[in-house]
């Protein structure tokens, strides 16, 4: 995972619990988006599956790069997604608090 930054494009995974349902998203403001997921303000996945835990993120220089990476990740297998998360966050801690500094 790259260092945290506000208003920097990012790709991220939200999960409801370890090895649970995963959501892959892209945003230009990760702290705000993660908070929206935590508070249930994002319709769809968060409300349906309870994916309120930020378990992985990757910062990018441009939004175009982040979107390309998101597409790559979404096209990959679940096994690869879990391996990516576990390589950086083996305990599946909620990284929302890392963003808060």
TORKOL-4160 file (C-alpha; in steps of 0.2 Angstrom, whole numbers, padded with zeros to 4 digits, m for minus):
101
<pt num="1" X="0000" Y="0000" Z="0000"/>
<pt num="2" X="0006" Y="0017" Z="m0004"/>
<pt num="3" X="0006" Y="0031" Z="0009"/>
<pt num="4" X="m0010" Y="0039" Z="0013"/>
<pt num="5" X="m0016" Y="0056" Z="0005"/>
<pt num="6" X="m0032" Y="0066" Z="0004"/>
<pt num="7" X="m0039" Y="0070" Z="m0013"/>
<pt num="8" X="m0028" Y="0057" Z="m0022"/>
<pt num="9" X="m0035" Y="0044" Z="m0033"/>
<pt num="10" X="m0036" Y="0027" Z="m0025"/>
<pt num="11" X="m0043" Y="0010" Z="m0028"/>
<pt num="12" X="m0049" Y="0001" Z="m0013"/>
<pt num="13" X="m0057" Y="m0015" Z="m0006"/>
<pt num="14" X="m0071" Y="m0015" Z="0006"/>
<pt num="15" X="m0076" Y="m0031" Z="0015"/>
<pt num="16" X="m0090" Y="m0036" Z="0028"/>
<pt num="17" X="m0078" Y="m0048" Z="0037"/>
<pt num="18" X="m0062" Y="m0058" Z="0034"/>
<pt num="19" X="m0063" Y="m0068" Z="0018"/>
<pt num="20" X="m0081" Y="m0061" Z="0016"/>
<pt num="21" X="m0089" Y="m0052" Z="0002"/>
<pt num="22" X="m0078" Y="m0039" Z="m0007"/>
<pt num="23" X="m0081" Y="m0023" Z="m0015"/>
<pt num="24" X="m0069" Y="m0015" Z="m0027"/>
<pt num="25" X="m0070" Y="0004" Z="m0030"/>
<pt num="26" X="m0061" Y="0019" Z="m0036"/>
<pt num="27" X="m0062" Y="0037" Z="m0029"/>
<pt num="28" X="m0053" Y="0053" Z="m0028"/>
<pt num="29" X="m0056" Y="0056" Z="m0009"/>
<pt num="30" X="m0053" Y="0039" Z="0000"/>
<pt num="31" X="m0056" Y="0045" Z="0018"/>
<pt num="32" X="m0073" Y="0053" Z="0013"/>
<pt num="33" X="m0078" Y="0037" Z="0003"/>
<pt num="34" X="m0072" Y="0025" Z="0016"/>
<pt num="35" X="m0083" Y="0035" Z="0029"/>
<pt num="36" X="m0098" Y="0035" Z="0017"/>
<pt num="37" X="m0096" Y="0016" Z="0016"/>
<pt num="38" X="m0094" Y="0014" Z="0035"/>
<pt num="39" X="m0110" Y="0025" Z="0038"/>
<pt num="40" X="m0120" Y="0015" Z="0026"/>
<pt num="41" X="m0122" Y="0031" Z="0014"/>
<pt num="42" X="m0117" Y="0021" Z="m0001"/>
<pt num="43" X="m0132" Y="0012" Z="m0008"/>
<pt num="44" X="m0130" Y="m0005" Z="m0015"/>
<pt num="45" X="m0116" Y="m0016" Z="m0009"/>
<pt num="46" X="m0114" Y="m0008" Z="0008"/>
<pt num="47" X="m0132" Y="m0008" Z="0012"/>
<pt num="48" X="m0134" Y="m0025" Z="0005"/>
<pt num="49" X="m0119" Y="m0034" Z="0012"/>
<pt num="50" X="m0113" Y="m0023" Z="0026"/>
<pt num="51" X="m0096" Y="m0020" Z="0018"/>
<pt num="52" X="m0090" Y="m0007" Z="0030"/>
<pt num="53" X="m0072" Y="m0012" Z="0033"/>
<pt num="54" X="m0058" Y="m0004" Z="0022"/>
<pt num="55" X="m0046" Y="m0019" Z="0020"/>
<pt num="56" X="m0035" Y="m0013" Z="0006"/>
<pt num="57" X="m0031" Y="0003" Z="m0004"/>
<pt num="58" X="m0018" Y="0008" Z="m0017"/>
<pt num="59" X="m0015" Y="0027" Z="m0022"/>
<pt num="60" X="m0013" Y="0033" Z="m0039"/>
<pt num="61" X="m0006" Y="0048" Z="m0048"/>
<pt num="62" X="m0021" Y="0051" Z="m0059"/>
<pt num="63" X="m0039" Y="0045" Z="m0059"/>
<pt num="64" X="m0036" Y="0037" Z="m0076"/>
<pt num="65" X="m0023" Y="0026" Z="m0068"/>
<pt num="66" X="m0034" Y="0022" Z="m0054"/>
<pt num="67" X="m0049" Y="0017" Z="m0065"/>
<pt num="68" X="m0037" Y="0006" Z="m0076"/>
<pt num="69" X="m0031" Y="m0003" Z="m0060"/>
<pt num="70" X="m0049" Y="m0005" Z="m0054"/>
<pt num="71" X="m0054" Y="m0013" Z="m0070"/>
<pt num="72" X="m0039" Y="m0025" Z="m0069"/>
<pt num="73" X="m0044" Y="m0030" Z="m0051"/>
<pt num="74" X="m0062" Y="m0032" Z="m0055"/>
<pt num="75" X="m0057" Y="m0044" Z="m0069"/>
<pt num="76" X="m0046" Y="m0054" Z="m0058"/>
<pt num="77" X="m0050" Y="m0069" Z="m0048"/>
<pt num="78" X="m0056" Y="m0069" Z="m0030"/>
<pt num="79" X="m0041" Y="m0079" Z="m0025"/>
<pt num="80" X="m0029" Y="m0065" Z="m0032"/>
<pt num="81" X="m0040" Y="m0051" Z="m0023"/>
<pt num="82" X="m0038" Y="m0060" Z="m0007"/>
<pt num="83" X="m0020" Y="m0063" Z="m0009"/>
<pt num="84" X="m0017" Y="m0045" Z="m0013"/>
<pt num="85" X="m0027" Y="m0040" Z="0003"/>
<pt num="86" X="m0018" Y="m0053" Z="0014"/>
<pt num="87" X="m0001" Y="m0048" Z="0008"/>
<pt num="88" X="m0003" Y="m0030" Z="0014"/>
<pt num="89" X="m0016" Y="m0033" Z="0028"/>
<pt num="90" X="m0015" Y="m0051" Z="0034"/>
<pt num="91" X="m0027" Y="m0048" Z="0049"/>
<pt num="92" X="m0040" Y="m0039" Z="0038"/>
<pt num="93" X="m0039" Y="m0024" Z="0050"/>
<pt num="94" X="m0050" Y="m0009" Z="0046"/>
<pt num="95" X="m0038" Y="0003" Z="0037"/>
<pt num="96" X="m0051" Y="0018" Z="0039"/>
<pt num="97" X="m0041" Y="0022" Z="0055"/>
<pt num="98" X="m0025" Y="0023" Z="0046"/>
<pt num="99" X="m0032" Y="0036" Z="0034"/>
<pt num="100" X="m0037" Y="0047" Z="0050"/>
<pt num="101" X="m0018" Y="0048" Z="0054"/>
